[in-house]
Amino acid sequence: MPTRTPKEELQGRIREIERFYHKNRRMPSYAEIGDLLGFRSKDSAFKLVGKLERLKVIVRDKKGRLIPKSLALPVKVLGTVEAGFPSPAEEELIDTLSLDDLLIKNREATFLLKVSGDSMKDAGIMPGDMVIVDRGMAAKNGDIVIAQVDGQWTMKYLEKRGGSFCLVAANANYKPIRPKNELKIAGVVTAVVRKYL
């Protein structure tokens, strides 16, 4: 049986950690890394984690917990598709892309919310969609935001009208919301995720 090169050995170890992460939705502990990879000592797991940090495969959050940086499974990018008139297309592997890298800029400040209601339907956000929200972004006029207005939570466009801000729906059936007492912005919507099947 041919022996694996150090690079192949490392790639195999990364794949094992990836499998654990995608199955359990969390990173393995040092002990679990040892069990997964057949290490005899915890020191080997510490050394591997250090190497993966240097390679930017994993990083640490503010509390020192390990989080994946490039463990999200990449998807093939095969080209572009014409959304207007049909045109001849050839499948060509252009690149691979992790959906995490595409959709999430600030992992620690990002969360998902499931949409209910139709007040943002004209912005293409439908009931059942998931929105990706970045709480670390400063909200600007025209952004879609998650806001607490007078104690109630909602998702709307943030608009400055006159000297104050109000929340505006993307559906003519809903009137703009002007806060009576308090408006708190919890985050800016950066993407929408929809499954068709």
N, C-alpha and C positions, 0 to 999 in steps of 0.2 A: 504493500500500500504506500503510495507516494506521500512524503511528508509535506506539510503545508509550510509556506513561507511565513515569516513573522507578520507580514501585511494580511495574508489570508487568515491567519490565526486571530488577529485583532478583529477583522471583519466578521468572522464567525462569532466572536464574543459579543460584538455589538449587536448582531442579529438576535442572539439569545436574550439580551437585555431588552431589545425592541419587542420581541415576542411577549416577554413578561409584562412590559409596559402596556402593550395594546390589549392583553388579556385581562390584566388587573386594574388598569386605569390609574396606575401609580408606579413610581420608581421602586425597584427592589432595595431592601436594606443591604448593608455590607454582608451580613450573614447569608442573606438570600442570594446575593451575587456569588458568594463562595460556593453555595450549594448548586446553583445553576451551572457554574463553570467548572466545578470539581476542584476548587482550590482547597489546599490543606490548611491554610492559615488565613486569618482575617487580613493580615498584612498584604497578601497578594491582591485582595479585593481593594484595599486602600490604594495600592500602587496603580491598579487598573483605573480606578475612578480618577486619580490624579492625571493619568494620561488622557483619559476621555475629556477631562476639563480643559487640558492644554489644547486638545484638538477641537474644542468647542462643540463636542457632541452633546455634552451635558453642561449645565451651569448651576450655580446656587442662587436661591432667592435671598431676600434680605434676612431671613431667619436661618440661613445656612442649609436649607433643605435642597436636595438634588432635584432638578427639574430638567426635562428633555429640551435640548436646543435643536437638534437635527435628527431626533428619533422618529419624528412623524413620517409615516410612509410616503415617499415621493410618488407622484403620479406622472405618467408620460405626457409631455406636451407634443402633440403630433402635427401642429400647424395651425392655420386659421380657417374659419368657415365663413362663407358669405351669407349675410343675413338679408341681403336684398335679392338680386336676381341670381339664379343658380349659375355656378361656374365650375369648370372641371377642377377636381381636387385630387391630389395625390397624398397618400399617407406618408409622412416623413417625420422621423423622430428628431425634433428640434432640441429638446431639453427634457429634464425632469424637474418637477416642482412640488414642494411640500405645500399642502393647503394651509398649514399653520403659518408658514413663512409668507404666503400670499395674503392671508386674511388678518394676521395678528402681528402688530408692531411692538406692542408692549405687553408681554405675556402676563406679568404680575398684576397689571392694572386692568386686564380684560376679563369680561364675563359674558355669558349668554343669557338671553331671555326669550321665552316663547311668546309669540304675539297672539293676543286675543282682540277681537273687535276689528272694525273696518275703517277706522278714522284715518289711516295712512295708505289706503288702497291706491290712490292716484300717484303715490310715490313708489308704487310697485311692492309695497309691504302688505302681505295678506295674512288673514288669520291662519295660525298653524306654522307660519314661518318662524325661524330663529333669527334674532338680531344679535350681532356681535357689538359689544359696547366697551369703549375705552374710557375708564374713569379718570385717567391721567391727562387726557386732552382738555385744553381750554376751549370751552364752547364759544363759537362765533355766530354772528348773525347769519341765519340761513341754514345752520346745522340742524340735523335731526337729533334730538336729545331725549334722554330719559330724565324726567323732572318730577320733583315733588312740589305741587302747587297747593298751598293752603291745606296741607296734610294728605292730599290725594296724589297717587302716582299716575303718570301718563307718559306717552311717547308722542312728541309733536315737533314741528319746525319751531325753532327759536327765532323770533323776529323782533326787531327793534322798531317800535312805532312811536313817533314823537320822542319823548325823553325816557320811555320805559319799555321793558320787554314784555312780550306776550307769547303765548303758545298757539300755533296755528296748525289745524289739521290739513291733511291732503285729501279732503273729501268735503264737497260743498254742503253736505248735510250737517256739518258740525261748525259751530260758531267759534271764533277765537276765544281763548281763555286768558283773562287778565287777572293776575293774582290780587286778592284783596289784602292779604297780609304778607305772605312769604312765598318766594320762589327759590327752590334749591335745584341745581343741576347735578345729577348723579353721574352722568357720563354722556359721551357723544357716540351715536350709532355710526359704525365704520363699515359694516357689511351686513348683508342679508343672506341667509342660507335657506334654500327650499329644496325639499325632496319631492320628486314626482312619482316615485314608485314606493 
